[in-house]
Every structure is written in C-alpha cells, then in structure tokens.
Amino acid sequence: MTKMRLGVFGGTFNPIHFGHLHIAQEFARMLGLSQVLFVPTAMPPHKQAEDLAPAADRFELCRMAVRDHPFCRVNDTEIRRGGKSYTVDTLRILTEQYPDTRLFLLMGEDMFLTLQNWREPEKIWQMADICAAPRSAEPGDELYLHQEYLETLGARVHICPITFLSVSSTMVREKAARGESLAGLVPPPVERYIKEHGLYRRA
C-alpha cells in the first residue's frame, strides 16, 4: 500500500500570510504531497520572542488562513506541549499520530543550512525527508554541497526551487502596528482577527 505523503511546515507564523500558503502549495505540487500540516511553535528555540503574538492567537490565525485550502491542516502539537519547540520532539509525536505516513519536513534555505546543529538531527532525518526551498531562483553551490553532506549522513534531501512572494511576517506586523490595511498580504479573516484583537499594535 502506498504511504500518504504528509508535509510538515513548522514556524512561528507570526502571523501567517499569503507567502506561507504559496510555499505550502508549491511544496505540495513539487513533492506530490497529499496534505501539508502547519505546526505553529509555542516558543521558537532559535529566535528572540519579541513581537510574538500569543500561541493561541497564532494558531487561530493559521486555522482561518487554511480554511479555503483543502490540502492544508493546522496541528497544535507544539502549542499544547508548551515551552520551546524542538522539531525532533514534534516529529516523534506526528509519527504516532500519522502511522503508515511518509513525512516531509519543509523549510527554507537558512534553516536547511543549520539543520545539522539542531537537537538530535540524525533522528530528524530518520523520521522525515528533508525539503528545502532556496532563497533565489538560481541556488548557489552551498545548498547542493550541503545536500550532498547530509545525504552522506543518511538524510533524504529534496531541493525545491520555489518562487517566493514578496511578503513577510515582519512586513505584516509593521503595517498592523501602524493600523494600515493588510489587503493582499493575508487572507481577509486573518486581517479582521488581527484588527479585532489588537495584535501587533504598539502601545
């Protein structure tokens, strides 16, 4: 029996925006994924938590954003666990929640190039294929050299050249802080929620 192919897309999603949805859609198309799981972090291990909206709000924003994308789901594993979110722990839980499923860990180039420094990296690539999206349309040698290096350690690596949209969570937060429109950056329900709950507004 063919295993379901499930993408795992972790991040702060602070907040989620059209760029995230586009990346998920492109990964799904290139890798033949049945579904993409958005997994918001409770507390990222490698980032400062400045301007980080409450986990419950970020989860709700993700849930609203994927509502019209049937191939996307939101998973609250890291938020329910609380504390710092480590990928290896999340993958252990997901392998139990989704038996007979092949997991694909989705990430950008910056995260990919530091993967060997994460907690228990060898366990990560034992549980999931590693999928990286280059920063530019013409990836440099560093990316492919790193792919070769990780593959010598036993990882299954996929480089997926995705065209990124010119939107970032920082851009959304800055506009929200100034009370500006977020049209074209986030789905309408996400914009309404951000405004109604005063997320990212400066005191």
C-alpha positions in Angstrom: 0.0 0.0 0.0 1.3 3.5 -0.9 2.0 5.6 2.1 0.4 9.0 2.4 2.9 11.8 1.8 2.5 14.5 4.5 4.3 17.8 4.6 5.3 19.2 8.0 5.6 23.0 7.9 6.7 24.4 11.2 7.3 28.1 12.2 6.1 30.9 14.4 3.6 32.1 11.8 3.7 35.5 13.4 1.4 36.0 11.6 0.7 33.6 8.8 0.5 35.3 5.4 -0.1 34.5 1.7 3.6 33.8 1.3 3.3 30.8 3.7 0.3 29.5 1.8 2.1 29.8 -1.5 5.1 27.9 -0.2 2.9 25.1 1.1 1.1 24.9 -2.2 4.4 24.8 -4.2 6.0 22.1 -1.9 2.8 20.0 -2.2 2.9 20.3 -6.0 6.6 19.5 -6.4 6.7 16.7 -3.9 3.2 15.1 -4.6 2.1 15.7 -1.0 -1.4 14.6 0.0 -1.5 17.2 2.7 0.5 19.9 4.4 0.4 20.3 8.2 1.1 23.8 9.6 2.6 23.4 13.0 2.9 26.7 14.9 5.6 26.8 17.5 4.8 27.7 21.2 8.2 29.2 21.7 10.9 29.0 19.0 14.3 27.7 20.3 16.4 29.8 18.0 14.6 33.2 17.9 14.0 36.0 20.2 10.3 36.2 21.2 9.9 40.0 20.5 6.6 40.9 19.0 5.5 37.3 19.3 1.7 37.1 19.4 0.2 34.6 21.9 0.3 31.0 20.7 -3.5 30.6 20.8 -3.9 33.6 18.5 -1.3 32.4 16.1 -2.9 29.0 16.0 -6.3 30.6 15.3 -4.9 32.8 12.5 -3.4 29.6 10.9 -6.7 27.8 11.2 -8.5 30.7 9.5 -5.9 31.1 6.8 -6.1 27.4 5.6 -9.8 27.2 5.7 -10.1 27.6 1.9 -7.1 25.3 1.2 -8.3 21.7 1.5 -4.8 20.2 1.3 -3.7 22.2 4.4 -4.4 21.5 8.1 -3.2 23.1 11.3 -1.7 20.9 14.1 -1.5 22.1 17.7 1.1 19.6 18.9 3.8 22.2 19.8 1.3 24.7 21.3 -0.2 22.0 23.5 3.2 20.9 24.7 4.2 24.5 25.5 7.8 25.7 26.2 10.5 25.6 23.5 9.6 23.7 20.4 12.1 21.2 19.1 11.5 19.6 15.7 12.7 16.2 16.8 10.0 16.0 19.5 7.3 17.1 17.2 8.2 14.5 14.6 8.1 11.8 17.2 4.5 12.8 18.1 3.5 13.1 14.4 4.8 9.6 13.6 2.5 8.3 16.2 -0.4 10.4 15.1 0.1 9.5 11.5 1.2 5.9 11.2 1.9 4.5 7.7 2.7 8.0 6.5 5.8 9.4 4.9 6.7 12.7 6.5 8.4 15.6 4.6 9.9 18.3 6.7 9.5 21.6 4.8 11.9 24.6 5.3 13.7 27.5 3.8 17.4 27.6 2.8 18.6 29.3 6.0 17.1 26.6 8.3 18.3 23.9 6.0 21.9 25.1 6.2 21.9 24.9 10.0 20.0 21.6 10.3 23.0 19.6 11.5 23.1 21.9 14.6 19.5 21.2 15.6 18.7 18.9 18.5 19.2 15.2 17.5 19.5 16.0 13.8 20.1 12.3 12.8 16.8 11.4 14.4 15.1 14.1 12.4 16.1 12.7 9.0 15.4 9.2 10.2 11.8 10.2 10.6 11.3 12.6 7.7 12.5 13.6 4.3 14.3 17.0 4.4 12.9 19.5 1.9 14.5 22.9 1.3 13.4 25.9 -0.8 16.3 28.1 -2.0 16.3 31.8 -1.3 16.8 32.6 -5.0 15.8 31.2 -8.4 19.4 30.2 -9.0 20.6 28.4 -5.9 24.3 28.6 -5.1 26.7 25.7 -4.8 26.5 25.9 -1.0 23.0 24.5 -1.0 23.8 21.5 -3.1 27.1 20.8 -1.3 25.0 20.8 1.9 22.6 18.4 0.3 25.4 16.0 -0.5 26.8 16.3 3.0 23.5 15.5 4.7 22.9 12.6 2.3 26.3 11.1 3.3 24.8 11.1 6.9 21.8 9.2 5.7 19.3 12.0 5.0 16.8 12.0 2.1 17.0 15.6 0.8 14.9 17.4 -1.8 15.8 20.8 -3.1 12.6 22.5 -4.4 13.1 25.8 -6.3 10.1 27.8 -5.2 9.4 31.4 -6.4 8.7 33.3 -3.1 6.1 36.1 -2.9 7.3 39.5 -1.7 5.6 39.4 1.7 7.0 38.7 5.1 5.6 38.4 8.7 7.7 41.4 9.6 6.0 43.5 6.9 2.6 42.4 8.1 3.5 43.2 11.8 4.8 46.7 10.9 1.7 47.5 8.9 -0.6 46.2 11.6 1.3 48.3 14.2 0.6 51.4 12.1 -3.1 50.4 11.7 -2.6 50.1 7.9 -4.5 47.8 5.6 -3.2 44.2 5.2 -5.1 43.5 2.0 -3.0 41.4 -0.4 -0.8 40.2 2.4 -3.0 38.0 4.5 -6.5 36.4 3.9 -9.4 38.7 4.9 -10.4 36.6 8.0 -6.8 36.9 9.3 -6.8 40.7 8.8 -10.1 41.0 10.7 -8.9 38.9 13.6 -5.6 40.9 13.9 -7.5 44.2 14.0 -10.3 43.0 16.3 -7.8 41.6 18.8 -5.3 44.4 18.5 -2.5 42.1 17.6 0.9 43.8 16.9 -0.5 47.3 17.8 2.1 49.5 19.5 1.1 50.6 23.0 
